[in-house]
């Protein structure tokens, strides 16, 4: 497993295991236990996923040294604000049965995330979090945040896949020294992702699957990936991306698949803003066509 070095000097695996929509507590615990057993060391959850307790149980039963794991969780919109985020952090820490987090993120760029960022900086400086970051922030919000605080995000977790490649935003992150991380790197298979002939042809040439090509494309471009699966065979398959490389020509072919619009989340679309505010009560995946 390759790693990247974040802007504060700590290392983060380039590939991890996500647990979005794995909200059955027993199922989530079993999935995380299996993932750790198969070699995943980065585990990504969030308070809004409602499975932090299950993730914590899996970690405690894994037998893997805490220092060898990289655990991420996130504070949601309703947990924004200085006091609210301090409280949310300790609630998550208790559910995860941990003494510290490796990475803590602001989940959405809404609400009083300025107050939350101040809280996270304080927790970071106290040694409770090894790195702090954001999720779903566009370039303008990132630049604004970076210009108003002495600690800038180490990570920005975003929708990123062959249908939404975001090269200009990735350049802004690179200029700021912020590590991009792709959530839902397969876009849940929406809009025919797995049926793209370009990806099928590249997969066949390498003796790999389309999901493996998508993951390899991300990590080869320096984007951390956190694929999710509750199936052991797919967990194993998703890790088997380190024994080949995409050629420049193949990268260029994948570039032609960019639709330049999100498949799952658009923070500038009113229906999407309403959806994410209502998500805890009505967990709708997306309002986009």
C-alpha positions in Angstrom: 0.0 0.0 0.0 1.4 3.3 -1.0 1.0 6.4 1.1 0.9 10.2 0.6 2.4 12.8 3.0 -0.1 15.5 4.1 0.8 19.1 4.5 1.6 18.7 8.2 4.0 15.8 7.5 1.9 12.8 8.5 1.4 9.9 6.2 -2.0 8.7 4.9 -2.7 5.5 2.8 -3.6 6.2 -0.8 -6.4 3.6 -0.5 -8.9 3.0 2.2 -12.3 1.5 3.1 -15.5 3.6 3.2 -18.6 2.7 5.1 -21.2 5.1 3.6 -24.7 3.5 3.5 -23.4 0.5 5.6 -25.8 1.4 8.4 -26.8 -2.1 9.7 -24.6 -2.2 12.8 -23.8 -5.9 12.6 -23.2 -5.7 8.9 -21.0 -2.6 9.3 -18.9 -4.3 12.0 -18.4 -7.4 10.0 -17.5 -5.4 6.9 -14.9 -3.3 8.7 -13.4 -6.4 10.4 -13.1 -8.1 7.0 -11.6 -5.1 5.4 -9.0 -4.7 8.1 -8.2 -8.5 7.9 -7.7 -8.1 4.1 -5.2 -5.3 4.5 -7.1 -2.0 4.6 -5.7 0.4 7.2 -7.5 3.6 6.3 -11.2 3.4 7.5 -13.5 6.3 6.7 -16.8 6.9 8.5 -18.9 9.9 9.5 -21.4 10.8 12.2 -24.1 11.0 9.6 -23.5 7.4 8.5 -24.8 6.2 11.9 -22.3 3.4 12.1 -19.4 4.8 14.2 -20.2 2.4 17.0 -19.9 -0.6 14.7 -16.7 0.7 13.3 -15.3 1.1 16.8 -16.3 -2.4 17.7 -14.5 -3.7 14.6 -11.4 -1.7 15.3 -11.2 -3.0 18.9 -11.6 -6.6 17.8 -9.2 -6.3 14.9 -6.0 -7.1 16.8 -4.2 -4.4 14.7 -2.1 -1.9 16.6 -3.9 1.5 16.8 -0.8 3.3 15.4 -1.1 1.2 12.2 -4.6 2.3 11.5 -5.8 5.6 10.0 -9.3 6.5 11.2 -11.4 9.3 9.7 -14.8 10.6 10.7 -16.7 13.8 10.0 -18.9 16.4 11.6 -22.2 17.0 9.8 -24.1 20.3 9.2 -26.1 20.0 12.4 -22.8 19.8 14.3 -21.4 23.0 13.0 -20.3 25.8 15.3 -17.4 25.8 17.9 -19.2 24.2 20.9 -21.3 21.9 18.7 -18.2 20.5 16.9 -16.3 20.0 20.2 -19.2 18.0 21.5 -19.6 16.1 18.2 -15.9 15.2 18.2 -16.0 13.7 21.7 -19.2 11.8 20.8 -17.6 10.3 17.8 -14.4 9.5 19.7 -16.5 7.6 22.4 -18.5 5.7 19.8 -15.2 4.7 18.0 -13.6 3.7 21.3 -10.5 5.8 20.4 -8.2 8.2 22.2 -7.5 10.3 19.1 -8.5 10.5 15.4 -6.1 10.5 12.5 -8.3 12.7 10.4 -11.4 14.8 11.3 -13.4 16.5 8.5 -16.1 19.1 8.1 -18.6 17.1 6.1 -20.4 19.8 4.2 -19.6 23.5 3.5 -22.7 24.8 5.2 -23.7 26.2 8.6 -21.1 27.8 10.9 -18.1 25.9 9.5 -15.9 28.8 10.5 -16.7 28.1 14.2 -16.2 24.4 13.6 -12.8 25.0 12.0 -11.7 27.0 15.0 -12.7 24.1 17.2 -10.9 21.6 15.0 -7.7 23.7 15.1 -7.9 23.7 18.9 -8.4 19.9 19.0 -5.5 19.5 16.5 -3.2 21.6 18.6 -4.1 19.6 21.7 -3.1 16.4 19.9 -6.6 14.9 19.8 -6.5 14.9 16.0 -3.4 14.2 13.8 -4.8 16.1 10.8 -7.9 18.1 10.0 -9.7 18.7 6.7 -12.9 19.3 4.9 -15.3 17.5 2.5 -17.2 18.8 -0.5 -15.6 22.3 -0.4 -15.3 23.9 -3.8 -12.3 26.1 -4.8 -13.7 29.4 -3.6 -14.5 28.0 -0.2 -11.1 26.4 0.1 -9.3 29.6 -0.8 -11.4 31.6 1.6 -10.7 29.2 4.4 -7.0 29.1 3.7 -6.8 32.9 3.7 -8.4 33.3 7.1 -6.7 30.7 9.3 -3.1 29.7 10.2 -4.0 26.0 9.8 -5.3 25.1 6.3 -7.1 21.8 5.5 -4.8 18.8 5.0 -7.5 17.0 3.0 -10.5 17.8 0.9 -12.8 14.8 0.3 -14.8 15.3 -2.9 -16.8 13.5 -5.5 -14.2 12.5 -8.1 -14.5 9.9 -10.8 -14.1 9.5 -14.6 -17.4 11.3 -15.2 -16.4 14.3 -13.0 -12.7 14.8 -13.1 -12.4 18.4 -11.8 -8.9 19.3 -13.1 -9.1 23.0 -12.3 -10.2 22.2 -8.7 -7.4 19.7 -8.3 -4.9 22.3 -9.4 -6.2 24.7 -6.7 -5.8 22.0 -4.1 -2.3 21.3 -5.3 -1.4 25.0 -5.2 -2.7 25.1 -1.6 -1.1 21.9 -0.6 -4.4 20.2 0.2 -4.7 16.4 -0.5 -7.7 15.4 -2.6 -9.6 12.3 -1.6 -12.4 10.7 -3.7 -15.5 9.5 -2.0 -17.7 7.1 -4.0 -15.0 6.7 -6.7 -17.4 4.6 -8.8 -20.2 7.2 -8.4 -22.4 4.3 -7.2 -22.3 3.0 -10.9 -24.6 5.9 -11.9 -24.9 7.1 -15.6 -23.5 3.9 -17.0 -20.1 4.2 -15.3 -19.3 0.5 -15.4 -20.4 0.2 -19.1 -18.0 2.8 -20.5 -16.3 1.1 -23.4 -13.1 3.1 -22.9 -12.8 1.7 -19.4 -13.8 -1.8 -20.5 -11.0 -1.8 -23.2 -8.4 -0.6 -20.8 -9.5 -3.2 -18.2 -9.2 -5.9 -20.7 -5.7 -4.9 -21.8 -4.5 -5.1 -18.2 -6.5 -8.2 -17.2 -8.3 -6.1 -14.6 -11.9 -5.0 -13.9 -13.4 -1.6 -14.7 -13.6 -0.7 -10.9 -9.9 -1.6 -10.6 -9.1 0.8 -13.6 -11.1 3.6 -11.9 -9.3 3.1 -8.6 -5.9 2.9 -10.3 -6.7 6.1 -12.3 -7.4 7.9 -9.1 -4.3 6.9 -7.1 -2.0 7.2 -10.1 -3.1 10.9 -10.2 -2.4 11.3 -6.5 -6.1 11.1 -5.3 -6.8 9.0 -2.2 -9.7 6.5 -2.8 -12.1 5.0 -0.3 -14.2 2.3 -2.1 -17.0 0.6 -0.3 -18.2 -2.9 -0.5 -19.7 -5.4 1.9 -18.5 -8.3 -0.3 -15.2 -9.9 0.6 -14.2 -10.7 -3.0 -14.7 -7.1 -4.0 -12.7 -5.8 -1.1 -9.9 -8.0 -2.2 -10.3 -6.9 -5.8 -10.3 -3.3 -4.9 -7.0 -3.7 -3.2 -5.4 -5.4 -6.2 -4.5 -2.2 -8.0 -0.8 -1.8 -7.2 0.7 -4.3 -9.7 0.1 -2.3 -12.9 0.1 1.3 -14.3 -2.0 3.1 -16.8 -0.2 4.5 -19.8 -0.3 8.2 -20.8 -2.5 7.2 -23.7 -4.9 5.4 -21.4 -5.0 8.4 -19.1 -5.8 10.6 -22.1 -8.6 8.2 -23.1 -10.1 8.3 -19.7 -10.0 12.2 -19.8 -12.5 12.0 -22.7 -15.1 10.6 -20.3 -15.3 13.8 -18.3 -18.9 15.1 -18.3 -17.8 18.1 -16.2 -20.9 17.8 -14.0 -21.4 15.9 -10.7 -23.4 12.7 -10.6 -24.1 12.7 -6.9 -23.6 16.1 -5.2 -23.8 19.7 -6.4 -23.3 22.1 -3.5 -24.5 25.0 -5.7 -27.8 23.4 -6.7 -30.8 24.4 -4.4 -32.4 21.0 -4.4 -29.1 19.5 -3.3 -28.5 22.0 -0.5 -32.0 21.2 0.8 -31.3 17.4 0.4 -28.1 17.5 2.5 -29.7 19.7 5.2 -32.6 17.1 5.4 -30.3 14.1 5.0 -30.4 12.9 8.6 -34.2 12.6 8.6 -34.5 11.7 4.9 -31.3 10.0 3.6 -31.8 10.5 -0.1 -28.7 9.7 -2.2 -29.0 12.5 -4.7 -31.5 14.9 -6.3 -29.5 15.1 -9.5 -31.0 13.7 -12.7 
